[in-house]
Amino acid sequence: MINRRLIVWLAIGWTLGIGLASQPIVIIGLFGIGVVLLLAAAVMLKEATRRNALLCIAVYCAGVIWASWSDHRAATGLSDLLEAAERDYPPATFEVEVDGTIVSAILVDGDSVRFQLQGSVVKVNAELTTRALHETLQVQLKLLTEEEQRQVYTWQRGERVHAVGELERPAGPSNEGGFDYRSYLKSTSHIHWLLKVKGTEATTVTPGSPYSISTLLGRVDAVRDWLGAQMDELYPEEQAGYMKGLVLGSSDDIDPDVFGQFSALGLTHILAISGLHVAVFLYAVHAILRMVRLSRERSLLVMAALTPLYVLLSGASPSVVRAGLMAVIGLIAAYSNRLKDGLHLLSASAILMLLWNPSYIHNVGFQLSYLVTAGLIVGVSPMRALLPQWRRGKAMLDLVVVTLVAQLVSFPVSIYYFNQWNPLSIPANFVFVPFISFVVMPLGAASLALGPVWPLVGQWLAVAGQTMNGLTFMLVQYTAELQGWQTVWAKTPIWWIAAWYIALGIGFRMAGQWSLHRKASREEHATAGDGITLPLSSNSQSHAVTSKRKQLAGMAAAIVMLAALLTYAWLPDTTDRTARFSALDIGQGDSLLIRTGSGMHVLVDGRGTVSFGKKKEEWQERRDPYEVGRKVLVPLLKQRGVHAIDLLVISHLDADHIGGLQAVMESIPVRRIWWNGTVKHSEDAVKLMETAIKLNVPMYEATAGMNWQLDTSVSLDVLWPEKSATADSLREVEDQNESSVAMMLTMYGRTFLLTGDIGNESELALLNHFANQSACESIGSSDSPSGAGGGHCLDVLKVGHHGSKGSTSASWISYWRPAYAVISVGKDNVYRHPNKETLERLEQAGVRLWRTDRDGETTFAVQPNGELLVRWVRHKWVDRM
């Protein structure tokens, strides 16, 4: 097999070596040993010659070396600043002046501008001399006026920039499994630093070299912008961004709501320029060349020459570069009458792309593009052969097989990165992919092409496209909003993904062999029908029966293996009896996630984005504003496999505790809600309550004395607020802090006090309530090894109101005697939480403290035997308590 498809196996070895280059040397070595053993077995089975086996091993090693050298070459030259930035908290930042060249498209979103700058010289203000700089910086420019926005729109890739700003490290992950912006920039673009600039007055832009690659790409950007402007004139605002993504590969202007609906149905690949778009482009070019009677050979060369131009105009994303490379290689091979199969073209393009830029291996689009394309090449034919060979309806069956194979191949990567899958994506892809690809996209491309030269026809085509878009949006929205279909999957380990593709490969191979036997059997029957008899020996008949049984057994084994993998992925921690309490880092606000030993989940609050100062002007508004619930909280819950929230506790209705819960309720089923029984006439509070009512979520007023035993491991006891005298009507409370729900959480005998935002007033009322009993008596615990121990009654105190001065009084700490405490607080918040006096009181009481702004997410894990372990994201599991 290796001898027949050597380039395929070379591509696999090359890709594997590059992908493993960033792993520890032990992992690289273990995989290397595995490669050697597999190739040795192939040589023994005569599936590979020694020369080809050694060549595959050499290519694997070359991939490791090439990617490692590429990473080493791209290491930051500011190592002393890097060390200083990571030495202390908060991380050091540096005032700098930088000279460089713009090397990416300039993205303007409201008052925010982003682009990449290839630095040449940097001067740190604390130093007298400049330094040479040979690395790329990610620039984040904050615009101050609308005039500055108009000015930035004139900038182009390839121009020189002198900028004065603040140099800082990109943010690392602050939650377990959260998005790692630092790693993302480093792995995909070899970027180690952010340059933050305020206002265009801090920049000077001058023309760059007219013949540099960046300048040439800048001219391509200008053409794309001009084409985008034409699309803006042809289509209404809500459709123009969508059509730009569909035709030009520019996704920056797509409406976030539309993109979210496409994402929910697994349709975002339609908005990314890929092989289908390149095929449609080449089909149109070929049709034109036939009209002008160009010969086949010249047509092939013209199409090969035009393909790179289309790749550049469509944004040159990894998926379209892959498709373009395959097309060029295929066209040249066809011209030379040496056209090989699609798998060879795919392998050759992978080798070339990773030779050009090894960091492509970390791009999700690159991974999906190659995996799905390879899956379609390998899997469609054998899967199609299993279905009836009808003449009528053949195209329909072909489309069904293509859709199913694409779903099977993309599924593991999709749940690994996005942690969700909707079964409706199968029929949605079946319906929308051909409709959009063969109707809407050609209409959009034709209207764009004819609009400048034949405006009337361009407008007619655009009207037709608008009608089709309206139908598409309506159906996509209706399907995406159907309740109960979206499934949540925890992030799977790498071994699971490898096992999935092995099982899929076995299934495809057995199906392929089965189809060959069926074809041979049909040919025998056809021959017999012509009056020709070809008798088979008993040995041949026996061999055929044995082969058929092996193929059936292989397909059955593949199906069983896939089912077992699905079960594990759906319930990855079904045997885990550890209970966990996590204080998530979501900025200034609270969000606490509790997992019981049986796998139930309780979410307490969900901070939202809080706006300060005057309202933004229209030009400052961003197309996709940052919202912590949608951007941070929901992805974290999905990444941990939270299929449903058994209890949502809303401690009170302030924005820094509920703003992110709207996205949670719209994304993950909530089975019941506890809240403080009040109302507040703020937009986010009213909307949240309306959503709960619309979704028929049971709501209960949490008052002192309420108790819920979630399972044998976890119980919740409400301590505050006291039941209102006006129980028949909801109280309107604008200042919500003192009405926060305070609870005692018990997990395997360990105790956690959750206090919301209560201050000294509520603390004093609670202390008066417990005046006749000690803290250990009030929480039903004792000073024992299974409890806090060491003279402490309470294991963990969630410090009230983010550590403000008006909470966590000395008497409060003295009464509860906590062993540990955690503060949910945002980095560099405007309130200057936590207060210095509060920190001093906790320190004087001997309480060990964690802070989400400094330590990231902090998790307290309790084993069934009462053993307590603590982990904070920027460190490891510490102290068995």
C-alpha positions, 0 to 999 in steps of 0.5 A: 500500500505504501509502495502504491501511494508513497506520496500520501504516506510521505505527506502523513509523515511530514504532517505528523512530524510538524504537528508534534514538533512543539511537544516534549522530546519524549512524545516526539520520540515515542511517536517516532518509535511507533512510526518505525515499528509500523513501517517495519511491519509494512516491510515484513508484510511486503507493503513497503520496500526498505527504501520507501520505509526509510524515506518515510522515517526521514520525512517524519524527522525532517518535519520535526526539524523544519517546524522546530527550526521555524519556531526557533527562528521566529522566537522573540528578540526581546527576551529580557522584556519577556522575562520582566513581563512574566516575573511579577503580578501584574505583568510589566508593560513597556512604553515603546516606539516602533518602526515597521511595515503593515503586513496584514489586512487592516480590520476596522470595527467601530473604534477598534483597529487591528493589524499586524506590523513587521517591526524593524526598530524598537525603542523602549522609553527607559532606554537611550538607544534603539534596538533592531526588531525582527518579529511581527507585532499584533497592533491594537489601535483605539480610535478617539474620533470619527475623523480618525476612523476615516483616516485609518480606512486609507491605510494599506498593507505594505505602508510604513508605520511609526507608532508610540504605544504600550508593549505587553504580552498577550493574555494567557488562559485564565480558565481551565480550557479557556481560550489561550490568546497568547498560544494562538498568536504564537502558534499561528503567526509567531507573534509574541507581543501586543502593541496597544496604541491610542489614537492615530496621533500616536502613529505616522504612516508613510508609503512603503517599498512599491515592489514589496510583497506586502505592497502588492498584497495591499493592492489586492486588498484595495481591489477586495475593498472595491469589490466589497463596496460594490456588494454593499451597493447591490445588497441591503446591509443585513445581506451585504456582509453575508454575500461578501463572505460567500463570494469574496471570502471576507467574513468581517462584515457578516452579521453576528446573529446570522453567523451564529445561526449558521454556526449552530447548524454546522454551516459556517464552512459555506461562508469560507471560500473552499474547493467548491468555490474554486471549482465553480470559478474554474468552471466559469473560466473554462466555459468562457475559454470554450466560447472563444475556442481556445484549445484544451492545452492552452485552456488548462494553462490559462486556468492554472495561471488564473487560479492564484489570482482568485486565491488572492482575491478571495483572501488566501485562507488556508482552505482556499490555498489548499484548493488552489494548490490542488487545482494548479497541480491537477491542471498542470498534471492534466496538461502533461497527461500525468493526472493522478488521483485526488489523494495524490494532489491533496498530499502534494498540496499539504507538503507544499503548504507546510513547507511554506508555513509550518504554522498552518498545522495549527489553523482549524480551517487548514485541519478541517479542509484537509481532513474533510477533503481526504475523507470525501476522496477515500470514503464517498466511493465505498459508502456509495457502493453500499447503497442501491445503484438506482439510475433514478435518484442517483444524484440524490443518493450521491448528495446524501453520501457526501453529506454523511461522510463530511459529517463523520469526518468533521465531527471529532474536530468540530466537537474538539474545538467548538464542543457542540453538534446539532443533528439537524446539521445533516439535513441542513447541509443536505439542503443548504449546501447545494442551494447556496453553492449552485444558486445563491453564490453564482447569483452573487458572483454574476451580479458583482461581475455584471454590476459595473459593466451592465448595471441593469442586469446586475441589479436584476441578478441582485434582486434575485439573490436578495430573494434567495437570501431572504428565504435562506435566512428565514429557514436557517433561523427557524431551524437553528432556533428549534429547541432541544436539538443542539448537543454539547460535547466535552473537549475530547482527548487527542487519542479519542480523535485518533481512534475515531479516524482509525475506526472510520478508516477501517469502516471505509476500507472494509466497505470498499472491499465489500463493494469490489466483491459485489461488483465482481459478483454482479459481473459474474451474473451478467456473464452467466446471463450471456450464456458464458459459464465460468465455474468456480472451484470449491476453494475459490467459493470458500475464499469468497465466503470467508472474505465476505465474512471478514468484511462484514466483521470489519464493518461491524467492528468499526460501527461498534468502535464508533458507538463506544467512542461516541458513548465515551465522548458524551459521558467522559466523566461518568465514573468520576465521583469528585465534587468540584467548586470553581470560581471562574475568572470572567472579569469583574463579577461573580460566576461559580460552577459547582459539579456534584459527585454524580455529575449534576451542575449548579451555576451561581451567577454569570458576570456580564459586560458592564459599560461605564461613562457616556454612551458610545456614538454610532461610529464607535459601535462594534459589529460584534461587541464583546459579551462575556456570556457568549464569548467566555461563559458559554464556551467554558460550560460547553467545553466541560460537557455541561449538557444542562444546568440543574440549578441556576442561582441568581444571587441578585440582579446587578449587571456584574452578576447576571449579564452573561446569563442571558447567553447561558439560558439561550444556549444550555438548558436550565432546569430550575432557578433560585433568585432573591425574589426581587425585581429590578427595572434594568434592561438586562434583568427584565430580559433575563426574567422574560427569557426564563418565563418564555422557556418555562424554567421553574423559578423559586425565591431563595430565602433563609431556611431553604435546603436542597440535597442535590445528591449524596455528595452535595447539599445547598442551604440558603442563609440569606435573605430572610423571607419578605413580609410581603410574600404575595408580591415581588419587591422592587429593589434597585440597590441589590447587594444587601439582598444577595442570596447567601448559601452554605454549600457542603460537598462530602463534608467540606463546607463552602460559604457563598456570599454574593455581594452582601456587605457589613449590614447583612453580615451583622444580621446573620451574625445576630441570627447565629448569636446563640451558637458557634460557627461549627454548630451553625453549619453542622460541622466539627473540627475534624480531619474531614472538615476544615481542621486546624481550629477552622470551622469553614473550609472555603469562604467566597469573599463577599462583594469582590473584596470591597471595603464594606464587606468581610468584616473582622467579626465575620471572619472571626465567627466563621474561621475559614481556612481558605478564601477566594475572591472573584474580581476583575483585573485592573477594575475601576473599583480597585477591588479587592480593598487593601484593608479586606486583604489585611483582615484575611491575612491577619486571620491566617486565611489562605487566599486566591484571587481570580484576577491574579490566579485565574480560575480557582477550583476546589476538588473534594474526593469522596473521602473528604480530601480537598485539592486546590488548583488555580489555572496558572499553577498545578494541583497543590496541597492535599488538605 
